[in-house]
Amino acid sequence: MINQPLVTQGLAIGNLRQFHHIALNVKDMAISCHFYGKILGLHELTGDEIPSTLKTLVAEGKVANFVTPDGTVLDLFWEPDLSPPNADPKQQFTRANHLAFDIAPELFDQAVEVLTNNQVIIDHGPVTRPTGRGIYFYDPDGFLLEIRCDPN
């Protein structure tokens, strides 16, 4: 049993509004930018879109920023010495299980085709559940991702 710390007062439900950004370490910035920008179709922030606090790091090629249609920012941080902890990409290595992207049901099969055509390593799926359909796959650094949609 894990000891739970005593909480005298926590944040009220609703105080945390949404994710501001998600940051991932990547070994090869060019490969990761191609994956998130060209294969997954996320918009890469450029010029005045780049947060002022990251402009220098972006200019140096150490950070790249992408944004999803709902406004969630995905920051990629270049870590050239990053090594997967296991040669088998199916061995999880972080406390995060996966990051899931939502897609319209009518576009789900097209997304699966794009992943397959780009030889993206598929973990499992497509799967169909009462909550919808999903496919689980790996980014270039072995982080597990999902594309999912609501049921038709």
N, C-alpha and C positions, 0 to 999 in steps of 0.2 A: 504494500500500500504506500502511495506517495503522500508525504506530509504536505498538506495544503496550508499556505500561509494565512494568517488571520487578516481578514479584510475588514477594516472598520467602516470604510465608505468607498464605494466604487463609482465609476462614471454612470450616469443615468442612461438607460436604454435610449438610443437615438442620438446620443452625443457624438459618437463616431459615425459620420455620415456615409462614407464610402472609402474604397481604397484610393489613395492618392497616386501611388505608383508601385510598381513591382520591379525589383532589381535582380538581375541574374549575372553571374560571372560567366564569361565566355573565353575560350582559349584562342579562337581565331575570329577576329572581328569581321573580316570580310565575308567569311562563310556564314557567320551568324546573321549579319545584316542581310545577306542574300536570302537566307532561310526565312527570317521574320518579315522582310520587306517584299521579296518577290514571290516566295512560295506561299506564305500565309497572308500576304496582301495587306500588312499593316503599314500605315503612313509613317514614314521617317520624318522626324522634325528637322527642319533646316532653317538657316538664317535667323530671323527674329522669333521663330517658333521655339527655338532652343532656350531653355531656362538660363537666365543670366549667370547663375551660379555654376553652370556646366559648360559654358561656351569655350573656355580654355581647354577643358578636358576633351570636348568634342573635336576642337581644332587639332589637338594633338593625337587624335585617333584612339583615345583611351576610353571614350564613352560614346554610345549611340543611343538615341531616344526614338521610340516608336509610340504611336498612340492608336488605341482601338476606337471604333466609332462611338462608343459610349464615353470616351474621354479618359479612360484609364491609360496611364503612361507606363510603358515597359522600358526600363533602362538596362542597357547592356554595358557591363564593365569589363574591359579587356584585362584578362589575367593570363599572360602568355605561358606561364609555368603551370597552369591549371592541369591537373592530371585526374582522370577518372579514378576513383578508388578501386575499381574493379574492371578488368577487361571486358566483362560481360555487362552490356548496358542495361540488362534487366535486373541487376542487383541495385536496389535503391541505396542512395548514399546521403540523403539529406532528410531532415525532419519533414520537409514538404513532400506530399505525396504526388501531386500533379497540379498543373494550371489548366483550367478549362476555358475554352472559347465557345461562345454560343453562336449558332448559325441558323438561318431560316430553314425549316424542314425541307423545302423544295430545293435547297442548295447543298444539302448534306451529301448526296451521292457524288456531286461534282467535286466537293472537297476531298472525298475519299479517292476519287480518280486523280486529282492533283497530287495528293500525297504519294500514291502508287507510281504515277508517271515520273515523279521526281526522286524515286527510289528512297523515300523516307522510311526509316526503320519503324515498322508497325509493331507495337507490343501486343495488342489484341483488339479484336473488333473487325468490322463494325458489330456492335451489340445492340439489341433492341430490348428495352425495359418499359415498364408502365410509364416511367418519367420521360421517355424519349429514346433516341438513338445516340450512340457515341462510338468514337474510334480513338484509341490510345496509341500514341507514337512518341518518338524521341526527337529532341532538337539535336543540333550537331555536337553538343556537349553532354548528351545523355540525360537531359532533364525530361521527365515524362510530361507530355502535354495531351490534352483531349480536345477534340472538336465534338460538340454535342448539339442536339436540337430537341425541341419539345415534340411530343407526339403529334402526328398529323391530325 
